[in-house]
């Protein structure tokens, strides 16, 4: 029964990507006769499945996050090539968004890859790897994650709007920079903290971690919200469906694989620690300084 559920999940991932890609299609933007955004979705799945084959054989998750980075870079490249292939000049707006996505994925992908090389494993996969269909479903879900996360940005690039940069762009640009800085600094602070031998098995309460229990996730949600704001005056009709990108990131990080997993892990490890309970009760789970949970 579980195997059937995993196979159904794989099919649903493909159909979801196909539906969003068709909704976002930009008229005239094609590459090799295929609508550019639909081709981006296909690239994400193909790249993940290619790397998944040896990973399934060796039961290794070592290249999981690295594959997400490569797929994201190829999606950006595909959207740019779709414009260049038609002899178009890539607009300033499209160029900046492409750079934003590339910088984000290069930093995060490299950071996660180095982390798994040092630790030797990603604990999230301990049970998943025991089931071939479930492991394949996880790779397919990652392909969907890459496409849905970048769908809004890819649509901006392919729309290739040459109009003057407006207030939406300035606001979105500012939010992206804020979110990226927040995420990168939070990751750097935690990495530095964990590299100190005396901090082994301790939880971090320094820097940005003193105002949010998950400041890196907050930063990621903010930066994708910034991209969405940039897109608002450009989208039309069904293209507004690509605003699912920041919503998807938020739901994934707060309801599925992010906060629930980490909060449960922290509770098991430090649930009886008075200092941790005090930190938990006085530090917001996500948004700095706002509310308690």
N, C-alpha and C positions, 0 to 999 in steps of 0.2 A: 504493500500500500504506500509506504514512504517513497519507494522508487517511482511509482506512478505520479505522486505529488510533485516530485522533483522534475520529472519530464514535462508535466503540465506547466510548472513554473518556467521552464526553459522556453516553451512555446509562447507563454504569456509575455515573457521578456521581449521576444522577437516581434510579436504583434504590437506591443506597446511602442517600441522604437519605430516600427513601420508607420503606425498611426501618427505619431508626433512628427516624424520626418515629412510625411505627406502634408500635414497641416501647415508645416513651416515652409514648404516649397516656395522658392522665389522664381517667378516666371522668367524663363530665358537663361537661368543660371544652371548650366549642365556641364558635365565632364564625362567624356567618353559615351555620350548619349544618355547618361543617367542624371536625373536631378541631383544637384550638388549635395544638398542636405541629406537626401536618401543615401547617397554614396558614402557620406560621412558615417551614417549609422551602420552601413554594411562594413566599412573599414574597422569600426570598433569591434564588432563581433568576430570578424575574420582574424584580426590580430590576436584577440584573446583566445580563440579556439586553436590557433596555430601554436601558441605557447602552452596552452592547456594540455596538448597531447603528450609531450615529454614530461610535463609536470604530473599528469595523471599516472603515467607509467612509473615514475620514480616516487610518487606520493610526496611531492615537494611543493611548498607554497613560497619558496624563496623568491621567485620572480613575479609574484602576484601583483604587488604594488608597482614594481618596475614596469610591468606590462601595461598597467593603467596609464603610466606616464608616457610611454611610447605611443599608445593608442591616441591619447589626447593630442600629442604633438602632430601625429599624422592627420587627425581631424582638422586641426588648424591649417596644416599644409594643403590638405585637399580643398578646403574652402578658398584658400588663396589661389591655388592653381586653377580653380574653376573660373576665377576672374581673369587671371593672366591668360588662360587658354582662349578667352574670348576677346583678347586684345584690350581689356579694360585697365585703366589706371587704378590701383588700389587707393581708396580714400584714406585720409588721415584718421578718421574714426575707426575704420576697419583695421588699419595698421596698428593703432593703439590697443584695440581690443585683442587682436592676435598676439601682440607682445604681452599683454596682461596675462592671458591664459597660458602662454608658453612659460613665462616667468614663474607663475604659480605652480604649474605641474612639474617643472624642472626642480624647483626647490623642494616641494613636498615629496615627489617621487624619489629623489636622491636621498632625502632625509630618512624616508621609510625603508629604502633599500639598505642603507648603511646600518640602520637599526636592526633589521632582521638578520643581516650578516653577522653582527656582533652577538646577538642573542641566540642565534642558531635556529629559532623557530618563531612562528606567530601563534600564540596560544589559542587564538580563536579557531584555528584549524585542527586542533587535536582530535575532536570528534568528527568533524566534517570529512577529514581525509579517509576515515574508515569506510565511507560509502562512495563508490565511484559516481553514481548518478548525482549525489548531493554535491560532491566536489566539482563536477562538471557544471551543475546548476550555479554554483558560487562563481565560477569563472564567467558564466553567461550573465549573471547578475551584475558582475563588475563591468562587463561590456555595456550593459544598459545604463549603469551608473555613469560611466564616462560620457555616453551620448546624451543622456538627460541633463547631466550637469552642465555640459557645454552647448546644448541645443540653442539656448538663447544667444550665447556669444557667437556661435557659428552663423546664426541667422543674421546677426548684425553685420558680420564680415561679408556674407554673400549679398546682402542688400546693398552694400557699398555706397552708402549715402554720402554725397559730396557737399551737402549743404554746410553752412557755417556751424561750428560747434556751439551748441546752445546751453541753456541752464541745466537741462537734464543731463547733458554730458558732463558738465562741471560738477554737478552734485554726485553723479555716479562715479566719476573719476576720483573724487575726494573720498567717497565711501570705500572704493576699492583699495586705495592706498592705505586708509585707516585699517581696514580689515586684514590686508596682507601683512602690514607691520605688526598688528596684534598677534596674528597667527605665527609668524616667523619668530617674533621675540619670545612668545610663550614657549614654543618648541625649543628654542635656544636655552632659555632659562631652565627648563626641565632637564634637558640633556646635560647641562653643566652641573646641575644639582645631583643627578644620578651618577655622574662620573666620580663624585667624591666618595671614597670608600666608607667614610663614617655615616653616609646617608643611606647605606644599603637597607632596604626594607622600611624606609621612612617615606612619608608623604610630603610633598612640597607645599609650602605656604608663603613662598617668597615672590617678590615682583608682582607680575600680573596674576599669579596664582593666589595672591592675598586678597584679590577683589573679585575673583571668579574661580570656581572649582574646575572649570573647563574653558579657559580663555582662548585656547587655540581653536576650539569649535566655534566660539563666538566670532572670532576673526574670520573664519571660513564662511560662515553664514552672511556676515556683513559684506565681504568682498563680492560674493555672487549677487547679493542684493544690489550692489553698486552697478554691476553689469546690467541687471534687469532695468534699472532706472535709465541707463544710457539708451536702452532699446525702446522705451515707451513711445517716443514720438515717431518711431520708424515703423513699428508693426501695424499690420492691418488684417482684418478678417481673422481667419483661423491661426494666423501667426502669433496671436496673443497667447495661444496655448503654450508657446515656448517659455512663458513666464513660470512654467512648472519648474524650471531649473532651480531657482533659489528655494522654492517650496519643497522640492524633492530633497535638496541638500539639508534643509532644516529637519524634515521628517526622518531622513536617514540617520542624521547625527543625534537627534533627540529621542527618537522612538524605536529605532531598529538596532543598528550596530554600534552606535556611539555611547551615549550616556547610559543606557540601561546596562550594557556590558561592564563599563568601567565603574559605575556606581555599585553594582552588585559585587564586583571584584574587590572594591575598596571596603565595602561593608563586611565581607568575609575576612579580610585581612586586618582591618583596624576597627571593626564594629564595637569592640570592647575597650578601645583606647580613649580615655577621657579627653586627651588633647585633640584627637581626630573628631570626636563628637562635638567639641567646642568649635572647631574649625568648620565642620559641616553645618552647624546651627547658625553660624554667624557669617557665612560666606555664600553668596548666591551661587546656584548650580551652573548658570550660564551667563546671564547678562550682568555685567559688573555693577555692583552696588544696589541693584534693584531686586527687592524681594528675597525671600528665603524659601528653600524647599528641601 
